[in-house]
């Protein structure tokens, strides 16, 4: 199902959370052969945001963790929020770098 060597402990937590709270989304992503890619992207985006909030913006870890994991990792229950504001299959773990002036 998922190549577990590409997942960090956070990736495993995301997979467990999605299986529990968004099973229809997991089934759809699995049918489209995009589950691993979506989990990996969510793990990387969450880690990058957590780094930015704690290291760059100097936010305390716990509130930064709550913000970062709520964004892509620990999504709301399908019963509470059937539609997400984004398509997990379209997450890009490598967003383009900001342009710099020469």
N, C-alpha and C positions, 0 to 999 in steps of 0.2 A: 504494500500500500504506500508507505512513505519511507523514503530512504533516511533512516534515522541518524546516519552519520553526518548529515548536513544540518541537523537541528541541534541547537544549543539547549540547555535546560529550559530556557524561555520558550523555545520553539515547541518543546514537548508539552509545556504548560498551555500554550496556545492551542495545540491539537486537542488536548484533553478538554479544554474549555469549549472549543467549537463543537466537539463531538457531543458534549453534554447540553449546551445551550442553543446550538444552531445546527441540529442534525440534518435538516433539509438542505441547508447551504453546503454542508460537507458532502452529502450525497450528490448534489449537483456538480460540485467541483471535482469529485471523484469520477463521475460519469464523463466529464469533460477532460479528464486526465490533467487537472490543474491544481489539485489539492496541495501537493508538495510545494509547488511554485508559490502558491498563495500563503502557505504557512511560513515558508522561508522569507518571503517579502515582508510579511507582518512582523516576523522576528527581527529582521534587519532594520526596518523602519522604526520599530519600537526602541531598539537599542540605540539607534542614531539620535532619536528624539530625547531619550533619557540622558545620553551624553551631552547633548546641546543644553538641556535644561540644567543639569547639575554642574557641568564643568565650565561651559561658556557663560551661561546666565547666572551661575552661582545659586541656584535654587536648592533648598533642602531636599534630600533624597526622597523622603516619603511622599510629599506632594508631587514631586516630579514623576515618581513611579506611577502614582495614580493617574496623572494626566497622560503619560506616555502609553500606559497599558490600555487605557480606555479608548484611545484613538484607533488602534488597529488590532490589538491583541485580544483583549477580553471584551468581546462584543456583547451587546445586550441580547437577552433571550428573544428567540424568534416570536414567541407569543406576545411579548411586550413591544417589539419593534420588528415587524415582519420584513420591512424594506430598509436596507442600509443606504446611507448617502453616497456609497461608492460600491464598485464591483470588486470583491476580493480577488478575482481572477486577473484584474487589470493592475494590481499593485506592482510598482516597480521598485525593487530594493536598491536600485542605483539611480536615483533622480539626478538630473543634470546639475553640474556645479554652477554656482552663480557666475555671471559674466564679470570679468575684471577689466579694468581700463589699462591700456598699454602705455 
